[in-house]
Amino acid sequence: MGLTDPAVIEEAYAAYEAAAARLAALDYSGLPIKTLLALQSRRETLKCAAEAVDHQILAAAQTQATAKEIGAKNWPEVLHIRLRVSREEARRRVRDCDHLGPRSAITGEALGPVWELVAAAVAEGAINIEHVAEIAAFFAKVPLWVDPVTLAQCERDLVAAARYKTPEELRRAAADLLYRLDQDGPEPDDTERDRTRGIAHGKQRSDGTSEVSGTL
């Protein structure tokens, strides 16, 4: 896909903002319940699909400058300050962009997203950010020995499930899939064990103590 003329983008966004203002000014109170529910579904689809545009914008911004050049220590901080979102939400947006946004090889060649099927489902508006979070949580727990072919099949299965399941239902499906992977796979090696080791300190109490938990 070639570069879009900035004037075309500006025109499209002016029309988008005008349409959004018009929709907000409408009176929906006289519509029957069937129509209202249908409109809710349509708006949810548009809201989900908008995430894919955000991924494109952030990915493009990251190719133009570093966070430090903008005056921040990292990209989550850029979003936290400029968009006035929480730090957690800013980190979530950057993580999703890393997995679902367009990429470039060192040679400059355009590459697809890390999770192409997830990205496509988001662009369609078929799944939401909560579905993406559950899929990301699954892949964070997948053992290192799982081969690329199996990983690709896992992505297909999870995206297919996310298209008709709630995030809670998807979490259970992902847990079942992870269990089956562990049942079929080899014993974890030292590398796998090292990945899961760690110590976490809880919030400090008023008496100066804090709870410590971890896996060794």
GROMACS elastic network, one bead per residue, 0.5 to 0.9 nm:
[ bonds ]
;  ai    aj funct       b0    kb
    1     4     6  0.86881   500
    3     6     6  0.87737   500
    4     7     6  0.84007   500
    4     8     6  0.68942   500
    4     9     6  0.70307   500
    5     8     6  0.52630   500
    5     9     6  0.66078   500
    5    10     6  0.88590   500
    6     9     6  0.50412   500
    6    10     6  0.61522   500
    6    11     6  0.85871   500
    7    10     6  0.50664   500
    7    11     6  0.61365   500
    7    12     6  0.85764   500
    8    11     6  0.51171   500
    8    12     6  0.61392   500
    8    13     6  0.86581   500
    9    12     6  0.50727   500
    9    13     6  0.61819   500
    9    14     6  0.85671   500
   10    13     6  0.52210   500
   10    14     6  0.61291   500
   10    15     6  0.86583   500
   11    14     6  0.51427   500
   11    15     6  0.62997   500
   11    16     6  0.85893   500
   12    15     6  0.51934   500
   12    16     6  0.61012   500
   12    17     6  0.86924   500
   13    17     6  0.60079   500
   13    18     6  0.84000   500
   14    17     6  0.52384   500
   14    18     6  0.61901   500
   14    19     6  0.86022   500
   15    18     6  0.50817   500
   15    19     6  0.60757   500
   15    20     6  0.85535   500
   16    19     6  0.51074   500
   16    20     6  0.61210   500
   16    21     6  0.86426   500
   17    20     6  0.50284   500
   17    21     6  0.61911   500
   17    22     6  0.86041   500
   18    21     6  0.51634   500
   18    22     6  0.62337   500
   18    23     6  0.87053   500
   19    22     6  0.50395   500
   19    23     6  0.61769   500
   19    24     6  0.86271   500
   20    23     6  0.51308   500
   20    24     6  0.61998   500
   20    25     6  0.87161   500
   21    24     6  0.51309   500
   21    25     6  0.63206   500
   21    26     6  0.89866   500
   22    25     6  0.51928   500
   22    26     6  0.65993   500
   23    26     6  0.54373   500
   23    27     6  0.88255   500
   24    27     6  0.83119   500
   27    30     6  0.73672   500
   27    31     6  0.87724   500
   28    31     6  0.57463   500
   28    36     6  0.77216   500
   29    32     6  0.83933   500
   29    36     6  0.89446   500
   31    34     6  0.82254   500
   31    35     6  0.63111   500
   31    36     6  0.63658   500
   32    35     6  0.55052   500
   32    36     6  0.63515   500
   32    37     6  0.88324   500
   33    37     6  0.61018   500
   33    38     6  0.84967   500
   34    37     6  0.53322   500
   34    38     6  0.62384   500
   34    39     6  0.87093   500
   35    38     6  0.50162   500
   35    39     6  0.61483   500
   35    40     6  0.86286   500
   36    39     6  0.50854   500
   36    40     6  0.62480   500
   36    41     6  0.87716   500
   37    40     6  0.50061   500
   37    41     6  0.63796   500
   37    42     6  0.87367   500
   38    41     6  0.51628   500
   38    42     6  0.62930   500
   38    43     6  0.86976   500
   39    43     6  0.60921   500
   39    44     6  0.84895   500
   40    43     6  0.51923   500
   40    44     6  0.61197   500
   40    45     6  0.86618   500
   41    44     6  0.50807   500
   41    45     6  0.62519   500
   41    46     6  0.87364   500
   42    45     6  0.51917   500
   42    46     6  0.63861   500
   42    47     6  0.86837   500
   43    46     6  0.50712   500
   43    47     6  0.60616   500
   43    48     6  0.85956   500
   44    48     6  0.61280   500
   44    49     6  0.85409   500
   44   125     6  0.75517   500
   44   128     6  0.86047   500
   45    48     6  0.52291   500
   45    49     6  0.61568   500
   45    50     6  0.86250   500
   45   124     6  0.75100   500
   45   126     6  0.64439   500
   45   127     6  0.81077   500
   45   128     6  0.85055   500
   46    49     6  0.51092   500
   46    50     6  0.61297   500
   46   124     6  0.84497   500
   46   125     6  0.60577   500
   47    50     6  0.52201   500
   47    51     6  0.71925   500
   47   125     6  0.71461   500
   47   128     6  0.83590   500
   48    51     6  0.57383   500
   48    52     6  0.78723   500
   48   122     6  0.61846   500
   48   123     6  0.73985   500
   48   124     6  0.78618   500
   48   126     6  0.71757   500
   48   127     6  0.65721   500
   48   128     6  0.52029   500
   48   129     6  0.73311   500
   49    52     6  0.56503   500
   49    53     6  0.73616   500
   49   121     6  0.83876   500
   49   122     6  0.54930   500
   49   124     6  0.56459   500
   49   126     6  0.77036   500
   49   127     6  0.83716   500
   49   128     6  0.82271   500
   50    53     6  0.52740   500
   50    54     6  0.65253   500
   50    55     6  0.88776   500
   50   122     6  0.83372   500
   50   123     6  0.73205   500
   50   125     6  0.77662   500
   51    54     6  0.50088   500
   51    55     6  0.63145   500
   51    56     6  0.88331   500
   51    93     6  0.89105   500
   51   122     6  0.70146   500
   51   123     6  0.73026   500
   51   125     6  0.85799   500
   51   128     6  0.84924   500
   51   129     6  0.81105   500
   52    55     6  0.50542   500
   52    56     6  0.64753   500
   52    57     6  0.88419   500
   52    97     6  0.84878   500
   52   100     6  0.77300   500
   52   101     6  0.73574   500
   52   119     6  0.71852   500
   52   120     6  0.84860   500
   52   122     6  0.62528   500
   52   123     6  0.51333   500
   52   124     6  0.87368   500
   52   125     6  0.87661   500
   53    56     6  0.51070   500
   53    57     6  0.63103   500
   53    58     6  0.86870   500
   53   101     6  0.89116   500
   53   123     6  0.78783   500
   54    57     6  0.51146   500
   54    58     6  0.61100   500
   54    59     6  0.84191   500
   54    93     6  0.85661   500
   54    97     6  0.80151   500
   54   101     6  0.86469   500
   55    58     6  0.52654   500
   55    59     6  0.59388   500
   55    60     6  0.84472   500
   55    93     6  0.80066   500
   55    94     6  0.83038   500
   55    96     6  0.74874   500
   55    98     6  0.83031   500
   55   100     6  0.69239   500
   55   102     6  0.76423   500
   56    59     6  0.51722   500
   56    60     6  0.60696   500
   56    61     6  0.85644   500
   56    97     6  0.78195   500
   56   100     6  0.89976   500
   56   101     6  0.58155   500
   56   102     6  0.65010   500
   57    60     6  0.51805   500
   57    61     6  0.61682   500
   57    62     6  0.87169   500
   57   101     6  0.88850   500
   58    62     6  0.62191   500
   58    63     6  0.88409   500
   58    93     6  0.89373   500
   58    94     6  0.79002   500
   58    97     6  0.70623   500
   58   101     6  0.81392   500
   59    62     6  0.51806   500
   59    63     6  0.66577   500
   59    97     6  0.67420   500
   59    98     6  0.79620   500
   59   101     6  0.61856   500
   59   102     6  0.64972   500
   59   103     6  0.73609   500
   60    63     6  0.52891   500
   60    64     6  0.66256   500
   60   102     6  0.83785   500
   61    64     6  0.51476   500
   61    65     6  0.65095   500
   61    66     6  0.84595   500
   62    65     6  0.56353   500
   62    66     6  0.62530   500
   62    67     6  0.78252   500
   62    75     6  0.82233   500
   63    66     6  0.77404   500
   63   104     6  0.89461   500
   65    68     6  0.81954   500
   65    69     6  0.62152   500
   65    70     6  0.72049   500
   66    69     6  0.52206   500
   66    70     6  0.67133   500
   66    71     6  0.89187   500
   66    72     6  0.87439   500
   66    74     6  0.79269   500
   66    75     6  0.80092   500
   67    70     6  0.51899   500
   67    71     6  0.64075   500
   67    72     6  0.52156   500
   67    73     6  0.59841   500
   67    75     6  0.53795   500
   67    76     6  0.88142   500
   67    77     6  0.81769   500
   67    78     6  0.67150   500
   68    73     6  0.53974   500
   68    74     6  0.67257   500
   68    75     6  0.86746   500
   69    72     6  0.74090   500
   70    73     6  0.88458   500
   70    78     6  0.77441   500
   71    74     6  0.88960   500
   71    78     6  0.80104   500
   72    75     6  0.72376   500
   72    76     6  0.87728   500
   72    77     6  0.60097   500
   72    78     6  0.57942   500
   72    81     6  0.88106   500
   73    76     6  0.85343   500
   73    77     6  0.65947   500
   73    78     6  0.79495   500
   74    77     6  0.54685   500
   74    78     6  0.65885   500
   75    79     6  0.64441   500
   75    80     6  0.85212   500
   75    90     6  0.81226   500
   75    91     6  0.81377   500
   75    94     6  0.69990   500
   76    79     6  0.52601   500
   76    80     6  0.60151   500
   76    81     6  0.86612   500
   76    87     6  0.67984   500
   76    88     6  0.84641   500
   76    89     6  0.84106   500
   76    91     6  0.50215   500
   76    92     6  0.82875   500
   76    93     6  0.77721   500
   76    94     6  0.62677   500
   77    81     6  0.60875   500
   77    82     6  0.83901   500
   77    87     6  0.71046   500
   77    90     6  0.71263   500
   77    91     6  0.82469   500
   78    81     6  0.54749   500
   78    82     6  0.59877   500
   78    83     6  0.80713   500
   78    90     6  0.82455   500
   79    82     6  0.52383   500
   79    83     6  0.53293   500
   79    84     6  0.71515   500
   79    85     6  0.69803   500
   79    86     6  0.88128   500
   79    87     6  0.82536   500
   79    89     6  0.88359   500
   79    90     6  0.55698   500
   79    91     6  0.84884   500
   79    93     6  0.84856   500
   79    94     6  0.86136   500
   80    83     6  0.57894   500
   80    84     6  0.52215   500
   80    86     6  0.59233   500
   80    87     6  0.55869   500
   80    88     6  0.86945   500
   80    89     6  0.79382   500
   80    90     6  0.55054   500
   80    91     6  0.85476   500
   81    84     6  0.52471   500
   81    85     6  0.73454   500
   81    86     6  0.88807   500
   81    87     6  0.89312   500
   82    85     6  0.81748   500
   83    86     6  0.89954   500
   83    90     6  0.87132   500
   84    87     6  0.89426   500
   85    88     6  0.81738   500
   85    89     6  0.62087   500
   85    90     6  0.63057   500
   86    89     6  0.51564   500
   86    90     6  0.61440   500
   86    91     6  0.86294   500
   87    91     6  0.61451   500
   87    92     6  0.85355   500
   88    91     6  0.51777   500
   88    92     6  0.61939   500
   88    93     6  0.87523   500
   89    93     6  0.62318   500
   89    94     6  0.87279   500
   90    93     6  0.52134   500
   90    94     6  0.63980   500
   90    95     6  0.86909   500
   91    94     6  0.52028   500
   91    95     6  0.61106   500
   91    96     6  0.85632   500
   92    95     6  0.51237   500
   92    96     6  0.61042   500
   92    97     6  0.85437   500
   92   133     6  0.85712   500
   93    96     6  0.51655   500
   93    97     6  0.61401   500
   93    98     6  0.86297   500
   94    97     6  0.50389   500
   94    98     6  0.61826   500
   94    99     6  0.87948   500
   95    98     6  0.50497   500
   95    99     6  0.64551   500
   95   100     6  0.85317   500
   96    99     6  0.52058   500
   96   100     6  0.57022   500
   96   101     6  0.74098   500
   96   129     6  0.85830   500
   96   132     6  0.78287   500
   96   133     6  0.84780   500
   96   136     6  0.86593   500
   97   100     6  0.50792   500
   97   102     6  0.80343   500
   97   113     6  0.86740   500
   98   101     6  0.59043   500
   98   102     6  0.82796   500
   98   103     6  0.82770   500
   98   113     6  0.78894   500
   98   114     6  0.76516   500
   99   102     6  0.86386   500
   99   113     6  0.60238   500
   99   114     6  0.50229   500
   99   115     6  0.59135   500
   99   116     6  0.85310   500
   99   118     6  0.88736   500
   99   119     6  0.80729   500
   99   136     6  0.87536   500
  100   112     6  0.83481   500
  100   114     6  0.61685   500
  100   115     6  0.58926   500
  100   116     6  0.68479   500
  100   117     6  0.89940   500
  100   118     6  0.70909   500
  100   120     6  0.85422   500
  100   122     6  0.86653   500
  101   112     6  0.75921   500
  101   113     6  0.52948   500
  101   114     6  0.78857   500
  101   115     6  0.89046   500
  101   116     6  0.89817   500
  101   119     6  0.73940   500
  102   110     6  0.74685   500
  102   111     6  0.62758   500
  102   112     6  0.53199   500
  102   113     6  0.51609   500
  102   114     6  0.84249   500
  103   109     6  0.85424   500
  103   110     6  0.60905   500
  103   112     6  0.60165   500
  103   113     6  0.63407   500
  103   114     6  0.83326   500
  104   107     6  0.77325   500
  104   108     6  0.54790   500
  104   109     6  0.54746   500
  104   111     6  0.52095   500
  104   112     6  0.81859   500
  105   108     6  0.50825   500
  105   109     6  0.50995   500
  105   110     6  0.64187   500
  105   111     6  0.65492   500
  106   109     6  0.73326   500
  107   110     6  0.89420   500
  108   111     6  0.89422   500
  111   114     6  0.87262   500
  112   115     6  0.82580   500
  112   116     6  0.65424   500
  113   116     6  0.50197   500
  113   117     6  0.86495   500
  113   118     6  0.88177   500
  113   119     6  0.68374   500
  114   118     6  0.89721   500
  114   119     6  0.85185   500
  115   118     6  0.54285   500
  115   119     6  0.61449   500
  115   120     6  0.86769   500
  115   152     6  0.86836   500
  115   155     6  0.75014   500
  116   119     6  0.50439   500
  116   120     6  0.60916   500
  116   121     6  0.86521   500
  116   155     6  0.89359   500
  117   120     6  0.50741   500
  117   121     6  0.62382   500
  117   122     6  0.86527   500
  117   155     6  0.70276   500
  117   156     6  0.68194   500
  117   159     6  0.69215   500
  118   121     6  0.51847   500
  118   122     6  0.62692   500
  118   123     6  0.86768   500
  118   127     6  0.83009   500
  118   132     6  0.73940   500
  118   135     6  0.85365   500
  118   155     6  0.73643   500
  118   156     6  0.83175   500
  118   158     6  0.86404   500
  118   159     6  0.60855   500
  119   122     6  0.51190   500
  119   123     6  0.61756   500
  119   124     6  0.86705   500
  120   123     6  0.50415   500
  120   124     6  0.62577   500
  120   125     6  0.86919   500
  120   126     6  0.87793   500
  121   124     6  0.50949   500
  121   125     6  0.63248   500
  121   126     6  0.52845   500
  121   127     6  0.59665   500
  121   128     6  0.88085   500
  121   159     6  0.72869   500
  121   163     6  0.79368   500
  122   126     6  0.58913   500
  122   127     6  0.53864   500
  122   128     6  0.65789   500
  122   129     6  0.82437   500
  122   132     6  0.84271   500
  123   126     6  0.76032   500
  123   127     6  0.86238   500
  124   127     6  0.79128   500
  125   128     6  0.71161   500
  126   162     6  0.81312   500
  126   163     6  0.58058   500
  126   164     6  0.86334   500
  127   130     6  0.81174   500
  127   131     6  0.60796   500
  127   132     6  0.74774   500
  127   159     6  0.81590   500
  127   162     6  0.62760   500
  127   163     6  0.59246   500
  127   164     6  0.86204   500
  128   131     6  0.53591   500
  128   132     6  0.64794   500
  128   133     6  0.88335   500
  128   162     6  0.87548   500
  128   167     6  0.86881   500
  129   133     6  0.61315   500
  129   134     6  0.87397   500
  130   134     6  0.64041   500
  130   135     6  0.87399   500
  130   166     6  0.87468   500
  130   167     6  0.59038   500
  131   134     6  0.52227   500
  131   135     6  0.63394   500
  131   136     6  0.86385   500
  131   159     6  0.86029   500
  131   162     6  0.62361   500
  131   163     6  0.89284   500
  131   165     6  0.88210   500
  131   166     6  0.76050   500
  131   167     6  0.51528   500
  131   168     6  0.86952   500
  131   170     6  0.71588   500
  131   171     6  0.84453   500
  132   135     6  0.50890   500
  132   136     6  0.60546   500
  132   137     6  0.85279   500
  132   162     6  0.86877   500
  132   167     6  0.87127   500
  133   136     6  0.50368   500
  133   137     6  0.60910   500
  133   138     6  0.86181   500
  133   167     6  0.85751   500
  134   137     6  0.50261   500
  134   138     6  0.62602   500
  134   139     6  0.88556   500
  134   167     6  0.68304   500
  134   168     6  0.84954   500
  134   170     6  0.69808   500
  134   171     6  0.58183   500
  134   174     6  0.76597   500
  135   138     6  0.50638   500
  135   139     6  0.64338   500
  135   140     6  0.86960   500
  135   155     6  0.79642   500
  135   158     6  0.68791   500
  135   159     6  0.81837   500
  135   162     6  0.88580   500
  135   170     6  0.82232   500
  135   171     6  0.80209   500
  135   174     6  0.74247   500
  136   139     6  0.52580   500
  136   140     6  0.61910   500
  136   141     6  0.88410   500
  137   140     6  0.51189   500
  137   141     6  0.65763   500
  137   142     6  0.89751   500
  137   171     6  0.88027   500
  137   174     6  0.88379   500
  138   141     6  0.53683   500
  138   142     6  0.64034   500
  138   171     6  0.82619   500
  138   174     6  0.61813   500
  138   175     6  0.74756   500
  138   177     6  0.88396   500
  138   178     6  0.72683   500
  139   142     6  0.50717   500
  139   143     6  0.86041   500
  139   151     6  0.84460   500
  139   154     6  0.89719   500
  139   155     6  0.88844   500
  140   143     6  0.84919   500
  141   144     6  0.88876   500
  141   178     6  0.78493   500
  141   196     6  0.89430   500
  142   145     6  0.84386   500
  142   146     6  0.71881   500
  142   151     6  0.86556   500
  142   178     6  0.68095   500
  142   181     6  0.80659   500
  142   182     6  0.85610   500
  143   146     6  0.59165   500
  143   178     6  0.89623   500
  143   181     6  0.83588   500
  143   182     6  0.77734   500
  143   185     6  0.87123   500
  143   188     6  0.75158   500
  143   192     6  0.67465   500
  144   147     6  0.81278   500
  144   188     6  0.83304   500
  144   191     6  0.81794   500
  144   192     6  0.63209   500
  145   185     6  0.78663   500
  145   186     6  0.78877   500
  145   188     6  0.78395   500
  145   189     6  0.89035   500
  145   192     6  0.82291   500
  146   149     6  0.84514   500
  146   150     6  0.65447   500
  146   151     6  0.67653   500
  146   181     6  0.80343   500
  146   185     6  0.76873   500
  147   150     6  0.54795   500
  147   151     6  0.63027   500
  147   152     6  0.88188   500
  148   152     6  0.61086   500
  148   153     6  0.86174   500
  149   152     6  0.51725   500
  149   153     6  0.63620   500
  149   154     6  0.87102   500
  150   153     6  0.50272   500
  150   154     6  0.61541   500
  150   155     6  0.86758   500
  151   155     6  0.63083   500
  151   156     6  0.87422   500
  152   155     6  0.51162   500
  152   156     6  0.63542   500
  152   157     6  0.87222   500
  153   156     6  0.50214   500
  153   157     6  0.61442   500
  153   158     6  0.85761   500
  154   157     6  0.50875   500
  154   158     6  0.60689   500
  154   159     6  0.85034   500
  154   174     6  0.89138   500
  154   177     6  0.78173   500
  155   158     6  0.52077   500
  155   159     6  0.60496   500
  155   160     6  0.84349   500
  156   159     6  0.53245   500
  156   160     6  0.60730   500
  156   161     6  0.85909   500
  157   160     6  0.51800   500
  157   161     6  0.62010   500
  157   162     6  0.86124   500
  158   161     6  0.50542   500
  158   162     6  0.59966   500
  158   163     6  0.86950   500
  158   170     6  0.74316   500
  158   173     6  0.78100   500
  158   174     6  0.69735   500
  158   177     6  0.88856   500
  159   163     6  0.63347   500
  160   163     6  0.54909   500
  160   164     6  0.75746   500
  160   165     6  0.89682   500
  161   164     6  0.58845   500
  161   165     6  0.58486   500
  161   166     6  0.89624   500
  161   169     6  0.87318   500
  161   170     6  0.65825   500
  161   173     6  0.78325   500
  162   165     6  0.50672   500
  162   166     6  0.69599   500
  162   167     6  0.72860   500
  162   169     6  0.85044   500
  162   170     6  0.60586   500
  163   166     6  0.85075   500
  165   168     6  0.78643   500
  165   169     6  0.56307   500
  165   170     6  0.58727   500
  166   169     6  0.51458   500
  166   170     6  0.61064   500
  166   171     6  0.86025   500
  167   171     6  0.60899   500
  167   172     6  0.87589   500
  168   171     6  0.50948   500
  168   172     6  0.65901   500
  168   173     6  0.88197   500
  169   172     6  0.52433   500
  169   173     6  0.63245   500
  169   174     6  0.86543   500
  170   174     6  0.59884   500
  170   175     6  0.84768   500
  171   174     6  0.50568   500
  171   175     6  0.61284   500
  171   176     6  0.86387   500
  172   175     6  0.50371   500
  172   176     6  0.62425   500
  172   177     6  0.86315   500
  173   176     6  0.51204   500
  173   177     6  0.62054   500
  173   178     6  0.86316   500
  174   178     6  0.60816   500
  174   179     6  0.85042   500
  175   178     6  0.50723   500
  175   179     6  0.61069   500
  175   180     6  0.86653   500
  176   179     6  0.50282   500
  176   180     6  0.62836   500
  176   181     6  0.87057   500
  177   180     6  0.51634   500
  177   181     6  0.63079   500
  177   182     6  0.87770   500
  178   181     6  0.50426   500
  178   182     6  0.62789   500
  178   183     6  0.86154   500
  179   182     6  0.51649   500
  179   183     6  0.61648   500
  179   184     6  0.87278   500
  180   184     6  0.62281   500
  180   185     6  0.85427   500
  181   184     6  0.52798   500
  181   185     6  0.59761   500
  182   185     6  0.52408   500
  182   186     6  0.77127   500
  182   187     6  0.84891   500
  183   186     6  0.82982   500
  185   188     6  0.84971   500
  186   189     6  0.86715   500
  188   191     6  0.77432   500
  188   192     6  0.54632   500
  188   193     6  0.66005   500
  189   192     6  0.53187   500
  189   193     6  0.63133   500
  189   194     6  0.86819   500
  190   194     6  0.59680   500
  190   195     6  0.85594   500
  191   194     6  0.51010   500
  191   195     6  0.63246   500
  192   195     6  0.52161   500
  192   196     6  0.68070   500
  193   196     6  0.54250   500
  193   197     6  0.63999   500
  193   216     6  0.85126   500
  194   197     6  0.51738   500
  194   198     6  0.82987   500
  194   216     6  0.84572   500
  195   198     6  0.81931   500
  196   215     6  0.69018   500
  196   216     6  0.81463   500
  197   214     6  0.71394   500
  197   216     6  0.51531   500
  198   213     6  0.85077   500
  198   214     6  0.53853   500
  198   215     6  0.54799   500
  198   216     6  0.65814   500
  199   212     6  0.70349   500
  199   213     6  0.58256   500
  199   215     6  0.66047   500
  199   216     6  0.80244   500
  200   211     6  0.83967   500
  200   212     6  0.57905   500
  200   213     6  0.53309   500
  200   214     6  0.57578   500
  201   204     6  0.82409   500
  201   210     6  0.66633   500
  201   211     6  0.59420   500
  201   213     6  0.66060   500
  201   214     6  0.86324   500
  202   205     6  0.87288   500
  202   210     6  0.55432   500
  202   212     6  0.60409   500
  202   213     6  0.78805   500
  203   209     6  0.86988   500
  203   210     6  0.59456   500
  203   211     6  0.72781   500
  204   207     6  0.80189   500
  204   208     6  0.59750   500
  204   209     6  0.57097   500
  204   211     6  0.76450   500
  205   208     6  0.53825   500
  205   209     6  0.53971   500
  205   210     6  0.57079   500
  205   211     6  0.85831   500
  206   209     6  0.74030   500
  207   210     6  0.86894   500
